[in-house]
């Protein structure tokens, strides 16, 4: 496929104006030559290309999914992908020119609003890359605000999130510690945690605040917010996490949707884009990017973060998803996810599994399996079921959503109760 | 337009069945006490709402979008179909390797192609965007010097670099040494030689730089850096000028990041997702994030073994959906990929040639894939006014007031996917605006007149921030 419209005649006229006799002469005037040969595949027509791509996709196997652990298999209403496929939305870029980008800007404003309404926070940004780096940005923000450099992480944080946090802390010369004291910039706790446990967060928030630290809640399964107390109510200063559950496909781990929301007093420290409402020359409502003086293209080495490109289209997907599902739909997602997980847990307990959760759980739970977890998941795999994440030799992290039908759950149980 | 929250409460129950026997048994101190404060809107109204929003937007699919430094080229539709294939889009990232061979093969091959194109020895596909690649690059540089027992605390960055470069250095606690540009738009090599010291960890060079100029001293800069033990980092955001023509790895760069959403045509999505990928020379490969995709015999797997890895910069393996699109794009061009950059450079030089007398050219020499004009002869705020007036002629404006070193800057990047006819129409519009500025400046100052909203008050937005909808502001002013 060739996406270049210039004809031979055009090229000749353009070269004439530029004053060179060939394109090669033009580039050779100022770019040193690569004289080798690129070892790339042969060019493909669209027909061949699509065949090749679908062939690769077919090599993957998509099974009945009982895995969560940071990526959740929720139902995506058809209208989401149809709206996202509109070229006027997905082929634009960051709305630097507001008058031509009101669609993107209003959608960002709506996204920021949805995040605030769900979390009970005051202000959210336009998105970050994904949950783990969003959490790392929350840590950097906390250190910058408090002037302290220690980060306390409560046990139960998603292990990949902890790794990312450690990488960022190493780069920025901050320390992840296991005690809360007068050096602590922020206390981080995931809720529900990696094992599905729902914690009463009030006491942790109090502990953080009495040490003069900020309290950050990390939310990786945000459908839980439909039934759980919003973090803004229990004293969170920052909420950072992952929005993939809201209408974004699993897509082998990305692109997903990082979000961050804060209380008003942290607004000027927020990383990334923020959209605000304003008026135009005739007094009509409109939207613009605002507080840009925090950002790298203006502030350079004094910026609050280096983020530029974010996940705008994923934020749009989440916005459309939340608008489509509404209060009723999202509450059903949460209730069904909760119910299916508890149904499966109950049935597994009847066939000799033991639940290891120390607190009430939402839609993920840990079970001690009778034999080896690995043998169990490979047995499930043979039945076309992704049975969970092996945490240890004999324990398994299992997730359910509204996508796991009662039939799926029965199949899961009969596959593991065979012997 | 209403905001979605201003729609009246409607029936909205269709996406999932109500199930009678679902009960939640959770302690009262952890559950939500008030009903979820988000509206119920019927599907047809949601679809109309976002369809109407999309009509208030501008994208490459609508018209010319010469936003300098962002490479707003056409995004082939077939790549969208490829990424939406069930086997890619519904694959859980923690599926066992026997279920993910197609994805892993794609990622492994994409790395091979990128190695070849840039002249690097290894790649990480993990970073989510260029800025995250930079962060990773600086972390790798720090790890490299730590393992050699050296503490280097400074980064050399020319004033023509992207703002992310100094922002990244600062996050990693490196002090930025800014080097001015010389009269030809290169990094001032004299100043560079003076300021290059044993404390300098890395030189971060955007090449071609944000003036659209290929630094004529690249090889010498690298040579001097290496003699000093300093690493060379290439901000490869402007790789669209170089595909198949030259390889940064051959000019002494030790690391390079690419923006797949620029050079490799993955859509910009209204601000993202992008994908940054980081290429390194072999002596830095052990520091790349884990996991890395590896191939043993004909099996692909994820390797977590590297002991010296700086760690992870995000969850899972990167913006895989973007990897699919970039891979598909590379396959469509294959061995002919050089044509992309040849035409990007030709289009830019053609436009520059047609416009350099109407405006002031920041540096009068051959440009690469983009160039920077100054409208200073038309006075203060002229770049802003020209940008707004261009909208009335149906074009997206260029990047304005960037790079910061050019007054009243208009940074124009046409890309290779624009026809001569489009470029000619753009020139005509700019020349017309130039004469309007002389004869009817008030028209230009009032622009835009044809967009869904008029010129927006950015000062008011910052002074009285309204950053989210609150139930109390229901039905404010709706036209």
Interface residues (C-beta under 8 A of the other chain):
Chain A: X1 X2 X3 X4 X5 X6 X10 X11 X13 X14 X15 X17 X18 X19 X23 X24 X26 X27 X29 X30 X31 X32 X33 X34 X37 X38 X39 X40 X41 X42 X43 X44 X46 X49 X50 X52 X53 X54 X56 X57 X58 X59 X60 X61 X62 X63 X65 X67 X69 X70 X71 X73 X75 X77 X79 X81 X82 X83 X85 X86 X87 X88 X89 X90 X91 X92 X93 X94 X95 X96 X97 X98 X99 X100 X101 X102 X103 X104 X106 X107 X108 X109 X110 X112 X113 X114 X116 X117 X118 X122 X123 X124 X126 X127 X129 X130 X131 X132 X133 X140 X158 X160 X161 X163 X164 X166 X167 X168 X170 X171 X172 X173 X198 X199 X200 X202 X225 X226 X227 X228 X229 X230 X242 X249 X250 X251 X252 X253 X254 X255 X256 X267 X273 X274 X275 X276 X277 X278 X279 X280 X281 X282 X283 X284 X285 X286 X287 X288 X290 X291 X295 X296 X297 X298 X299 X300 X301 X302 X303 X305 X306 X307 X308 X309 X310 X311 X312 X313 X314 X316 X319 X320 X322 X323 X324 X325 X326 X327 X328 X329 X330 X331 X332 X333 X335 X336 X338 X339 X360 X377 X381 X386 X389 X402
Chain B: X1 X3 X4 X5 X12 X13 X15 X16 X17 X18 X19 X21 X22 X23 X24 X25 X26 X27 X29 X30 X31 X32 X33 X35 X36 X37 X38 X39 X40 X41 X43 X46 X47 X49 X50 X51 X53 X54 X55 X56 X57 X58 X59 X60 X61 X62 X65 X67 X70 X72 X73 X74 X75 X76 X78 X80 X81 X82 X83 X84 X85 X86 X87 X88 X89 X90 X91 X92 X93 X94 X95 X96 X98 X99 X100 X101 X102 X103 X105 X106 X112 X113 X116 X117 X119 X128 X129 X130 X131 X132 X134 X135 X138 X139 X142 X162 X163 X164 X166 X167 X168 X169 X170 X171 X172 X173 X176 X214 X216 X218 X219 X241 X242 X244 X245 X246 X247 X250 X251 X259 X261 X265 X267 X268 X269 X270 X271 X272 X273 X274 X275 X289 X310 X311 X312 X313 X314 X315 X316 X317 X318 X319 X320 X321 X322 X324 X328 X330 X331 X332 X333 X334 X335 X336 X337 X338 X339 X340 X341 X342 X343 X345 X346 X347 X349 X350 X353 X354 X365 X366 X368 X387 X388 X391 X396 X397 X399 X402 X416 X417 X418 X419 X420 X446 X448 X451 X452 X453 X454 X455 X456 X457 X458 X460 X461 X462 X465 X466 X467 X468 X469 X476 X477 X478 X479
